Amino acid sequence: MSRILLCLAAISFYASTSHAAVIGIGTFDIPGAGIAPNVIDIFRLTYGFAADRSADIFDTFPVQASDVGRTFTVTAADDPNFDNLARALTNGTDNELVLYVWFDYPFSGAGLGTPESIFFGHPGMNGIDFQGFRISAISLRLDEFTVDHTGGGFTVDYGSGTRVFAHGDIIVEGELLVSEPSTLLMACTGLAGLLIHTRRRWRASGRLS
């Protein structure tokens, strides 16, 4: 019985404290977007919403083929748009996420749009987005980034174009928000469990009559 009480106390204290962890992973695949003249080798990947460009992140990172294997991470301290994206990812609405590849932002590029619920595989508690969570970081892991200067039949106004193939993951880290009444209840439960466990140990050792 004492072990059960101790476990209950530990679980209660753990649940009443926020712990940041990976809460969602979505895989993107850009299968040869034709977007640029054939002299371009360095691009930028922008992640955000089609309806709100003020939520774009990662646009400050130049990306090229040698970056395959790297992970780019953004927090509120790194990008002023982070909070806008975090709010949209937690508002309970199935917004369309767009990953853009571009070389002359925001005019020249291609985007791949997917609703949140599909991109992250029905995340969170509502199966739509991360409502009820506090998002602390968003990362882009780049597994493939190939630049094809042959054009592959793609042409633009200024000649033969470049095609870009990109594959990787968007990783969302955050923590579950616990309402204040629930926090207080779980903390009290944990404290009571520890007190009962301690009292029984003392009584068993003869230090408490």
Secondary structure as GFF3:
##gff-version 3
##sequence-region A 1 209
A	DSSP	alpha_helix	2	15	.	.	.	ID=ss1
A	DSSP	beta_strand	21	37	.	.	.	ID=ss2
A	DSSP	beta_strand	43	49	.	.	.	ID=ss3
A	DSSP	beta_strand	52	57	.	.	.	ID=ss4
A	DSSP	beta_strand	62	63	.	.	.	ID=ss5
A	DSSP	three_ten_helix	65	67	.	.	.	ID=ss6
A	DSSP	beta_strand	71	74	.	.	.	ID=ss7
A	DSSP	alpha_helix	82	89	.	.	.	ID=ss8
A	DSSP	beta_strand	96	104	.	.	.	ID=ss9
A	DSSP	beta_strand	108	115	.	.	.	ID=ss10
A	DSSP	alpha_helix	116	119	.	.	.	ID=ss11
A	DSSP	beta_strand	133	148	.	.	.	ID=ss12
A	DSSP	beta_strand	155	156	.	.	.	ID=ss13
A	DSSP	beta_strand	159	176	.	.	.	ID=ss14
A	DSSP	alpha_helix	180	205	.	.	.	ID=ss15
###
